[in-house]
Amino acid sequence: MGFSITGGATVTMNTSNAWSGTSSKEVINGTLNLGNDNALNGNTLNLGGTNGSTPTIAATGGARTISSGINLLATSVAGNPTIAGSNAITINGVVTNSGSNRTLTVSNSALTTFGTGGLALSNDGTSRTFTVNGAGNLTISGVVANGSTSTAGSLTYAGAGTLSLSNANTFGGALTQTSGTVRLDNMLAAQFATVSVGTVNGVTFGTGITAATIGGLSGLGNLALTNTDTNNVALKVGNNATSSYSGQLSGGGSLEKI
């Protein structure tokens, strides 16, 4: 059994459901409000639609933690997938960037978390870019991986809030900050990625981070070699391809080419 939300409809699921089988569970154009942690019963939710549509999910009735994954649909015009609402939501299944480069809007005024399943930047051997925008804050506590057989997936933050990366991630493309803040809350959060700093202090080091390793460094924005506690950070750069950085380093930390 499956379902498909279309036509701008809003559907709220407040009970624990027993979905089964391989039929798609999808939001094409409309909103799915999750009012129960088991509303999807662990089934992957397809999120994507047509040009101009806004397929949206949100937690309702309080904070929600779901075991389901999210698959950003592999269509040529997949609309504007959005995580909205005013309640915290944790997605513990894998969030997968499928079929092409995808953009996800996080407008939730509470915290959105990609939990244990993390983020797969591709569903096959093609290296893809996943972009996050919107005013909401997103924490990715699971591993950000290239996905499937891809080797150089990339992650871009173009939002107005904060993207926090708190695991030892394995993706090998670019970590690009164009607006808002990207906070590295693990010393190996970008160990194989080239970090591109787009604005002044747009990339920061989280509490307790006094040493970090990144694949490369690029961009025009300034970077402070201190963490949010103002302690110095020893930064090692060079696990990825050769990169060129045009910003200014500040703070009492250190830089080492490896």
C-alpha positions in Angstrom: 0.0 0.0 0.0 1.2 3.5 -0.8 0.1 7.0 -1.1 0.7 10.1 -3.3 0.0 13.7 -2.2 -0.7 16.0 -5.1 -2.7 19.1 -6.0 -1.4 21.2 -3.1 -3.2 19.0 -0.6 -2.3 18.9 3.1 -2.4 15.5 4.8 -1.8 15.0 8.6 -0.9 11.5 9.9 -1.4 11.3 13.7 -1.4 7.6 14.2 1.1 4.8 14.0 0.6 3.2 10.6 1.4 -0.2 9.2 2.4 0.6 5.7 3.9 -2.4 3.9 4.8 -3.5 0.4 6.8 -1.7 -2.3 4.3 0.9 -3.4 5.6 4.4 -3.3 4.9 6.8 -0.4 5.4 10.2 -1.9 4.7 13.9 -1.7 4.6 15.4 -5.2 2.8 18.7 -4.6 1.5 19.4 -1.1 2.3 18.9 2.6 2.6 15.9 4.8 2.3 16.7 8.5 3.8 13.9 10.7 2.0 13.8 13.9 3.3 10.4 15.0 6.9 9.1 15.1 5.7 5.9 13.3 3.4 7.5 10.8 5.6 6.2 7.9 6.5 2.9 9.6 10.1 3.1 8.5 9.2 3.4 4.8 11.3 5.7 2.6 9.4 8.8 1.6 9.8 10.2 -1.9 9.9 14.0 -2.0 9.8 15.8 -5.3 7.4 17.0 -7.9 6.8 19.2 -10.9 8.1 22.6 -11.8 6.7 25.2 -9.4 5.5 22.7 -6.8 6.6 22.7 -3.2 6.5 19.1 -1.8 6.8 19.7 2.0 7.1 17.7 5.2 6.7 19.0 8.7 6.5 17.7 12.3 3.2 18.5 14.0 2.0 18.1 17.6 5.5 18.2 19.0 9.0 17.1 18.2 9.2 14.0 16.0 11.9 11.3 15.4 11.2 9.1 12.4 13.1 6.0 11.3 12.2 6.6 7.6 14.5 7.9 5.0 13.9 10.7 2.5 14.5 10.2 -1.2 14.7 13.5 -3.3 13.0 12.3 -6.5 15.0 11.9 -9.6 12.9 14.0 -11.9 14.1 16.6 -14.3 12.0 19.3 -12.6 11.5 18.2 -9.0 9.9 21.3 -7.5 11.2 22.8 -4.3 11.4 20.1 -1.6 10.9 21.7 1.8 11.1 20.8 5.5 8.9 23.3 7.2 6.9 23.7 10.5 7.8 24.8 14.0 8.6 21.5 15.7 11.9 19.7 15.8 12.3 16.8 13.5 14.9 14.1 13.4 15.2 11.9 10.3 17.1 8.7 11.2 16.8 7.0 7.8 19.1 7.9 4.9 18.4 11.2 3.1 19.4 10.5 -0.5 20.1 12.9 -3.3 18.7 11.0 -6.4 19.1 11.5 -10.1 20.5 15.0 -10.3 21.7 17.9 -8.2 19.0 18.7 -5.7 18.2 21.7 -3.5 16.3 21.2 -0.2 14.8 24.2 1.6 14.8 24.0 5.4 12.4 26.6 6.7 11.6 24.8 10.0 11.8 27.3 12.8 12.9 24.5 15.2 15.9 22.2 14.6 16.0 19.8 11.7 18.4 16.8 12.2 19.6 14.2 9.7 20.3 11.5 12.3 21.9 8.1 12.2 21.3 7.4 8.5 23.1 10.6 7.5 23.1 12.0 4.0 24.0 10.1 0.7 25.0 12.7 -1.9 24.3 10.3 -4.8 22.2 7.2 -5.4 24.6 5.8 -8.1 28.1 6.4 -9.5 27.5 10.0 -10.5 29.1 12.6 -8.3 26.3 15.1 -7.4 25.9 18.3 -5.4 23.3 18.6 -2.6 22.3 22.2 -1.7 20.6 23.3 1.4 18.9 26.7 1.7 16.3 28.4 3.8 16.3 30.2 7.2 16.2 27.0 9.3 19.0 25.3 11.1 20.1 21.8 10.0 22.3 19.4 12.0 23.7 16.4 10.2 24.8 14.0 13.0 25.0 11.0 10.7 27.8 10.5 8.1 27.7 12.6 4.9 28.9 10.1 2.3 29.5 10.3 -1.5 26.8 7.7 -1.8 26.7 4.4 -3.7 29.8 4.2 -6.0 30.3 8.0 -6.4 33.7 9.3 -5.3 33.3 13.1 -5.1 29.9 14.2 -3.9 29.6 17.8 -2.8 27.5 19.7 -0.2 26.6 23.4 -0.5 25.0 25.6 2.2 23.2 28.6 0.9 20.8 29.2 3.7 20.4 31.9 6.4 20.8 29.7 9.4 23.5 27.2 10.5 24.5 23.9 9.0 26.2 21.8 11.7 28.3 18.7 10.7 29.0 16.6 13.7 30.4 13.3 12.3 33.6 12.1 10.7 32.3 12.5 7.1 33.6 10.6 4.1 32.5 12.7 1.1 35.3 13.8 -1.2 34.0 16.7 -3.2 33.4 20.3 -2.0 31.9 21.7 1.1 30.8 25.1 0.0 29.4 27.9 2.2 27.8 30.8 0.2 25.7 32.3 3.1 24.8 31.6 6.6 27.1 29.5 8.7 28.7 26.1 8.3 30.0 24.8 11.7 32.4 21.9 11.9 31.5 20.1 15.1 33.8 17.2 14.4 37.5 17.4 13.7 37.1 15.2 10.7 33.8 16.7 9.4 35.4 17.7 6.1 38.5 15.4 6.2 38.3 14.6 2.5 36.4 17.7 1.2 37.7 21.0 -0.1 36.1 23.7 2.1 35.1 26.8 0.2 34.5 29.9 2.5 32.2 32.3 0.8 31.7 35.0 3.5 33.6 36.4 6.4 33.8 33.8 9.1 31.1 31.8 7.3 32.8 28.6 8.3 33.5 28.1 12.0 34.8 25.4 14.4 32.4 24.1 17.1 32.8 23.9 20.9 35.7 21.7 21.9 37.3 21.5 18.4 41.0 22.4 18.9 42.3 20.4 15.9 40.8 19.7 12.5 41.7 18.2 9.2 40.1 19.2 5.9 40.8 18.0 2.4 41.4 21.5 0.9 40.7 25.2 1.4 39.4 27.6 -1.1 37.2 30.7 -1.4 37.4 34.4 -0.6 35.9 34.5 2.9 38.0 35.0 6.0 38.5 32.1 8.4 39.2 32.3 12.1 41.5 29.6 13.5 39.6 29.6 16.8 36.5 27.7 17.9 33.3 29.0 19.4 34.9 28.9 22.8 37.7 31.2 21.4 40.3 28.4 21.9 42.9 28.1 19.1 42.4 25.5 16.4 45.3 23.6 14.7 44.1 23.1 11.1 45.6 20.5 8.8 44.9 20.9 5.0 45.6 18.6 2.1 43.8 15.3 2.0 42.1 16.3 -1.3 43.2 17.8 -4.6 45.3 21.0 -4.7 43.3 24.0 -3.8 43.8 27.8 -3.7 42.5 30.1 -0.9 42.2 33.9 -1.2 40.7 34.8 2.1 42.5 35.9 5.3 43.3 33.6 8.3 43.0 35.0 11.8 43.2 33.9 15.4 46.0 32.2 17.3 45.7 28.8 15.7 48.0 27.1 13.2 47.9 25.9 9.6 49.7 22.8 8.4 49.9 21.5 4.8 49.7 17.7 4.8 
